[in-house]
Each structure stands twice: as C-alpha cells, then as structure tokens.
C-alpha cells in the first residue's frame, strides 16, 4: 500500500524552527475571574445563599411583597431551570441580571428567552450570550434590551439558535 510522502506543510516550512508556538493556559481561577468581570456591569454574580439573603431582606423591607421562603424559592428556580447558573470554583453562581429583586421574582423575559436558547447553548454560553454585544440587536447587550424590547431580543435569540443548531 503506497504511503503519502507529502510532508506536513508546517513542518516543511523553512521557518519551522523560528516559530515558537506557546498557548497561554489560564488557571481555573484566572478563567473564572475573567468570566466574573463579564457580568460586573449587569449586576454581577451571587451564590444561591447570597441571592436568598437579598430576597429575604427585600421582603422584610417592603410591605407589598409577601414573605417568601427565599432558600426554597431559589432552589426551585435552579432545579426547574428557570434561571441560568454557572459552576465556579466556589460553587454555583447566578447572574443577577435575570432577577427582579424588588418583586422577588425572575424577570418575566427570561422564560421565553431561555426557551429559545436552551438546547443550543449550555448554561455558561447562555449566561455569556446575555452579556455579550449582539449583532442582531445593533451591538446592544441582550440583558439590557430585554427590559425594553423583549420581542427584539427573542428574535435575536431565535436567530442565534438557528445559526448554532440549524432549527
């Protein structure tokens, strides 16, 4: 059986010895720190316990909000995939942009947007989708536009899902 005698193009290059290929590898903590910075302008990230404490305080300070069991509420949101979570070196974290803290609720726009995007993206990709400029939204951030033009963000989500998976 004949063998392919063609050399690898990179190895055949006269500059092969002059090229040093070094790919920097970030530690998990450096990677996570960069990820956390991406969410800084949208409210940041909190643990489930921190979110429950925020909700508990909000319910205590507001007369219009019924008292809830915040730990149970946060756990239900996580288990039912009503919210996006990120695994970090310190445990599961939740981006705050998805919550309506004054009402102790998930923003109403999250359900239709997650229904468009789940299956095409994992939770980390989903979370980053919301805090990354989107060309379908003229360069705006989905997490900001969803409060003023949910239909435009939903259409952007559909378009990005189609690009990612083809349907």
Backbone torsions as a table, in degrees:
resi	resn	phi	psi	omega
1	UNK	NA	126.3	-177.9
2	UNK	-70.2	145.1	177.0
3	UNK	-102.6	153.1	178.6
4	UNK	-77.9	115.1	-176.8
5	UNK	-92.3	6.5	179.8
6	UNK	-74.0	127.7	179.5
7	UNK	-74.8	154.9	174.0
8	UNK	-59.4	130.1	-175.2
9	UNK	-58.5	-38.7	-179.2
10	UNK	-68.4	-44.2	-178.8
11	UNK	-69.1	-27.3	-179.5
12	UNK	-79.6	-11.4	-178.0
13	UNK	-65.5	138.4	176.7
14	UNK	-68.4	-13.3	-179.1
15	UNK	-96.6	4.4	-176.0
16	UNK	-52.0	-45.3	-177.3
17	UNK	-71.9	-21.0	-178.1
18	UNK	-86.6	-9.9	-175.7
19	UNK	-98.4	121.8	175.5
20	UNK	-106.4	118.4	-180.0
21	UNK	-99.7	112.8	178.1
22	UNK	-129.3	120.5	177.4
23	UNK	-104.7	115.3	-179.9
24	UNK	-66.4	135.7	179.5
25	UNK	-112.6	118.2	179.8
26	UNK	-82.7	144.7	174.8
27	UNK	-70.4	161.3	177.4
28	UNK	-56.6	-33.8	-179.8
29	UNK	-72.1	-38.0	176.4
30	UNK	-66.2	-41.9	177.9
31	UNK	-61.2	-46.8	-178.1
32	UNK	-66.0	-37.5	179.1
33	UNK	-61.6	-42.4	177.3
34	UNK	-64.4	-40.2	178.1
35	UNK	-63.4	-44.9	-179.9
36	UNK	-61.8	-37.8	178.3
37	UNK	-61.8	-32.1	179.9
38	UNK	-63.0	-24.1	-177.8
39	UNK	-100.1	-1.3	-174.5
40	UNK	-58.2	-44.3	-176.8
41	UNK	-75.6	-14.8	-178.8
42	UNK	-101.1	16.5	178.1
43	UNK	112.4	-17.2	177.7
44	UNK	90.5	-166.0	-178.3
45	UNK	-124.0	145.8	176.6
46	UNK	-136.8	157.2	173.2
47	UNK	-78.7	167.6	176.5
48	UNK	-60.0	-39.9	178.7
49	UNK	-65.1	-40.6	178.6
50	UNK	-65.5	-40.9	177.8
51	UNK	-63.5	-43.8	178.5
52	UNK	-59.9	-39.7	179.0
53	UNK	-67.3	-40.7	175.8
54	UNK	-59.5	-44.1	179.8
55	UNK	-66.4	-41.1	179.5
56	UNK	-61.0	-46.8	179.1
57	UNK	-62.4	-41.8	-179.7
58	UNK	-62.9	-42.1	180.0
59	UNK	-66.7	-36.9	179.2
60	UNK	-69.5	-34.0	-175.6
61	UNK	-89.2	-9.2	-177.9
62	UNK	-117.8	127.0	-178.9
63	UNK	-77.1	-23.7	-176.2
64	UNK	-81.1	-10.9	-177.1
65	UNK	-103.1	126.5	177.4
66	UNK	-66.8	150.8	177.7
67	UNK	-67.8	130.9	179.7
68	UNK	-118.3	163.9	171.0
69	UNK	-90.5	92.3	-170.3
70	UNK	-60.9	-36.9	180.0
71	UNK	-64.8	-44.2	178.5
72	UNK	-64.6	-39.3	-179.5
73	UNK	-63.6	-48.1	179.4
74	UNK	-63.0	-43.4	178.9
75	UNK	-60.5	-41.6	179.2
76	UNK	-62.9	-44.1	178.6
77	UNK	-58.9	-41.7	-178.4
78	UNK	-68.8	-48.4	-175.7
79	UNK	-64.9	-36.0	-178.7
80	UNK	-87.2	4.0	179.9
81	UNK	58.9	33.8	176.4
82	UNK	-79.6	-13.0	-178.6
83	UNK	-134.5	166.7	176.9
84	UNK	-95.3	135.2	174.5
85	UNK	-125.4	153.5	178.0
86	UNK	-125.3	133.7	174.4
87	UNK	-83.4	128.5	-179.9
88	UNK	-125.2	171.5	175.6
89	UNK	-61.8	-16.3	-178.2
90	UNK	-106.6	9.8	-179.4
91	UNK	113.1	-170.4	-177.4
92	UNK	-75.4	132.6	-179.7
93	UNK	-121.8	151.4	-179.3
94	UNK	-124.3	128.3	174.7
95	UNK	-68.2	131.7	-176.5
96	UNK	-72.0	-20.2	-177.0
97	UNK	-57.7	-22.4	-173.8
98	UNK	-85.3	-1.4	-175.5
99	UNK	-112.3	143.6	171.7
100	UNK	-101.3	83.8	-174.1
101	UNK	-61.1	-39.7	178.8
102	UNK	-58.5	-28.8	178.3
103	UNK	-101.2	-0.5	-176.7
104	UNK	54.9	53.7	-175.8
105	UNK	-147.2	167.2	170.6
106	UNK	-83.2	139.4	177.6
107	UNK	-55.0	137.1	-177.0
108	UNK	-58.1	-30.1	-178.7
109	UNK	-72.1	-16.4	-176.8
110	UNK	-65.8	-40.7	-177.1
111	UNK	-58.2	-54.2	-179.0
112	UNK	-66.1	-33.0	179.7
113	UNK	-70.5	-41.8	178.0
114	UNK	-66.4	-34.6	178.7
115	UNK	-65.8	-30.1	176.7
116	UNK	-74.3	-37.1	-168.9
117	UNK	-97.6	-27.0	-178.5
118	UNK	-64.0	142.6	-176.9
119	UNK	96.1	-30.3	176.7
120	UNK	-92.8	-29.7	-176.4
121	UNK	-134.1	148.9	173.6
122	UNK	-81.5	176.2	-174.7
123	UNK	-59.9	-40.5	179.8
124	UNK	-64.3	-43.5	178.0
125	UNK	-65.6	-39.4	176.9
126	UNK	-59.7	-49.4	-178.6
127	UNK	-59.8	-45.6	-179.8
128	UNK	-67.6	-29.7	177.7
129	UNK	-58.1	-40.6	-177.5
130	UNK	-70.0	-27.5	-175.6
131	UNK	-110.4	19.2	177.5
132	UNK	-115.7	137.5	177.8
133	UNK	-55.1	138.2	-175.1
134	UNK	-118.7	125.1	-178.7
135	UNK	-63.2	-32.7	179.4
136	UNK	-66.8	-18.6	-179.6
137	UNK	-109.5	28.5	179.9
138	UNK	55.6	37.9	176.9
139	UNK	84.0	5.2	179.5
140	UNK	-82.5	163.0	177.9
141	UNK	-87.5	127.6	179.6
142	UNK	-54.9	-38.7	-178.1
143	UNK	-63.8	-23.7	177.8
144	UNK	-87.3	-42.5	-175.6
145	UNK	-72.7	-26.4	-175.4
146	UNK	-60.9	-21.3	-179.5
147	UNK	-83.5	-19.8	-178.2
148	UNK	-113.5	-26.0	-178.5
149	UNK	-147.0	71.0	-176.9
150	UNK	-58.4	-37.1	-178.6
151	UNK	-63.0	-39.7	178.9
152	UNK	-65.3	-40.7	179.7
153	UNK	-69.2	-37.7	177.9
154	UNK	-64.1	-39.6	177.2
155	UNK	-66.5	-38.2	176.3
156	UNK	-63.2	-40.4	178.3
157	UNK	-63.1	-43.8	177.9
158	UNK	-60.7	-44.1	-179.5
159	UNK	-63.4	-44.8	179.5
160	UNK	-67.0	-36.1	175.4
161	UNK	-63.1	-43.9	179.9
162	UNK	-61.2	-43.4	178.1
163	UNK	-62.4	-40.0	-176.5
164	UNK	-73.0	-41.9	-173.4
165	UNK	-124.6	-9.4	175.8
166	UNK	87.1	7.0	175.4
167	UNK	-152.2	NA	NA
